[in-house]
Amino acid sequence: MTDTLTGGPPAAGTGSPAAGWRCCPGCRSVTYGRTLERNLRVCPECGRHQPLTAPERLAMLLDDGSAVAFEPELADADPLGFTDTLPYGERRAAARAKTGLAEAVLCATGTLGGRPVVAAVMDFRFMGGSLGGGVGELITQAGELALRERCPLLIVSASGGARMQEGALSLMQMAKTSQMLGRLDEAGLLTVSLVTDPTFGGVAASFATLADVVVAEPGARLGFAGPRVIEQTIRRPLPAGFQTAEFLLERGLIDLICPRAELRATLARLVEMGRPASGPVPRPGRAGAPALVTDPGELPERDPWETVRRARDLDRPSTLDYARLAFDDFLELHGDRLAKDCPAIVGGPALLGGTPVMLVGTQKGHTVGELTARGFGMASPAGYRKAARLMRLAGKLGLPVVTLIDTPGAHPGLEAEENGQAFAIAENLRLMAGLPVPSVAVVTGEGGSGGALALAVADRVLMHADAVYSVISPEGCAAILWNDAAAAPRAAAALGVDSARLLRLGVVDAVIPEPGPGAPDDALATAGRLRDALLAVLADLTRTPAAERGARRYDRFRAFGANPTEGGPAR
């Protein structure tokens, strides 16, 4: 059976009467019903996102008039003949009469921002959104349709957990739906999970958290065990905000929190930026594109220590500045999906000249407050694991990877070591070396040690003219080898940290000239030159077969230390 769903805000007769006054269950404020409906059922006083039905969700999320529901025939299984206060069959029939749905999920095809998607939206009104055989079947069929149609899959979750009335067969739905998502991974198709309140149990421990991108509404609760079960088990109260979207974002477990009014636009951007490039990246126009310098003799002579000072200038553009000035769009994603979100590394899908790419970079900031909040651009293991997660996603979706590097080095600290700093960096080196997609790394300021290299094992490595790249800071080198930190200028010269020397050594492939007096004085022009450089390099890389790119990348790094000249690839 199919049904075209209408767009627009929720209306009377879809689960919540529009007329009359409504009391917010959060702040207890009273709002006129029609006002609440126009506000997409978000309390205007406290911002609490109140429940929506599955038909309302589809109408709200997909482009107006595009949603077409499909409800395949489902077997009314009752494998256990289960009876509590009611026989299972009667309870399910009552849920159908109450909601007008065949099961606790409604599936539809439609468009987001004009691009086709398949959506599966859960409805908590139907037996608490519990995961039974019918729900697992519908979620799986939605994924299989997305696979046939080669389009993204959007899942909206709302569930109290597995359906107890179906016993262990309910448990099997977790494996069944997870298996389906694995096939979408193999096919390189984008999957997005929208977590709504509440999402617990088997749904949380399967398809709701396995998607490429996990978005949550403000205040939405997500977890395996419910709070009452946890409190009864540990016999102590839970912290405020436990299991909410805000709690999870801080711990790196979801990508972003999006208010309901912004969901359609945000998801449309994600679908647009998550699509594979349809062809080679276009080259920049010749008129405004400054040349990349590949001959070290063309670079002006600069004192290495003065270059170090210029590279550390706090007014140099940061990754987030470049995301705004050099790219057409950027959607930051958060978290390593393990324990934390490191603010020293930022990343997410972006558009460059209309072509989707994955942008990942270190982030320092420009003020004392920003520097402190960002850990002075020194990433923790969670930061490198976040970068790795985003680069793996780029590999799955076929997006070129662009990394921007400005860091004194990886964070040196007790917690970083306890959480495997060396392991996280090593994993990134291996991951980048084997990426199946084109990659470009740009040292925009400081390139410090292995913390910088963890984002710089790329097909092409570029650097700005006033950037530096070194195995150790000049001060650290001076303290160790000269036993005098004041010998830092001498160490800078000996280490060959400047762009001319690094270009001669083959450590970098080309240098991006900086405008006028330098990047700190003209961020817009600097961003324009970075954009042109990236477009030029990616245009070449995307025209090169993947196997050839991989072989060249291997040979590039294989040559360091084997070349009898200055230690790197022959220039």
Disulfide bonds with the S-S distance in Angstrom:
none
